[in-house]
Amino acid sequence: MTRPALQLSANLSFLFTEYEFGERFERAARAGFRGVEYMFPYACDRDELRALLRENGLQQVLHNLPAGDWAAGERGIACLPGREAEFRESVALGIDFARTLGCRQLNCLAGIAPTGIVDEELHATLTGNLRYAGEQLARHGIRLLIEPINSRVDMPGFWLDTPAKALALIAELAIPNLWLQYDVYHAQVMAGDLAQTIESHIDRIAHIQLADNPGRNEPGSGEINYPFLFDLLRRIGYDGWLGCEYRPTLANTERSLGWAREWLAPLPPARADGTEPPPPPQRH
């Protein structure tokens, strides 16, 4: 029996950064990606983003809800007491962009735990905000994702830092459209046991992101046995997207994609008359 092909999404906050942001869409399509994701669309014109997606035959797979003042070091506000009104505004903005871009998944970053606030209050704030966001997104057929991010290397103090913690929240809240975004790199840093966790909880994993460890570079550059994980995902029938959220070695994205050639279908070159071939149909 033929196993299903894996669907790769280019994270444009990490890949093709040798080009201006608007050019990354075409570069991703030419490399063979049919889906894209990136952290935040909010500094861009939503109609221009929609046009870039359509022109290049790309599907917007994922983006985050607004996460506070990123430049000032904030990494989400969902667990921060006193920011509930701002969080609700961020949900509305995220939905507006998602609907324009045809995006069916929004990731909610929990945030860095502030000092002087007990864990129980952070937990209560986060669960209240997730209930609100889940209800609002469900009205538009959008999934709400939560992502554990390692607090050892990349985001010290990030409250939701292990898959076990996120899965416990999902079980506690029992919100139908609340799902796990499983980042293999972050999970390896904090917990390991990747294959067992994925297989045991695949029914609540809506999106998977990829990078190797250490270094957060492309698969095959570090200690994670990606061929084994890819075989596992095909065997258990994972049909979601795999977001390529890694930093290419040598700062060259195209050269970093050798590991993914099996699942990428690069666009043909321009025709002899100088016109471009039509983009491929979008995948749903």
Secondary structure as UniProt FT lines:
FT   STRAND          7..11
FT   TURN            12..14
FT   TURN            17..18
FT   HELIX           21..31
FT   STRAND          35..37
FT   TURN            42..43
FT   HELIX           46..55
FT   TURN            56..57
FT   STRAND          59..64
FT   HELIX           70..72
FT   TURN            78..79
FT   TURN            81..82
FT   HELIX           84..101
FT   STRAND          105..108
FT   TURN            115..116
FT   HELIX           119..138
FT   TURN            139..141
FT   STRAND          143..146
FT   TURN            151..154
FT   TURN            156..157
FT   HELIX           163..173
FT   TURN            176..177
FT   STRAND          178..183
FT   HELIX           184..190
FT   HELIX           194..200
FT   HELIX           202..204
FT   STRAND          205..210
FT   TURN            213..215
FT   TURN            219..220
FT   HELIX           226..235
FT   TURN            236..237
FT   STRAND          241..244
FT   HELIX           249..251
FT   HELIX           254..263
FT   TURN            272..273
//
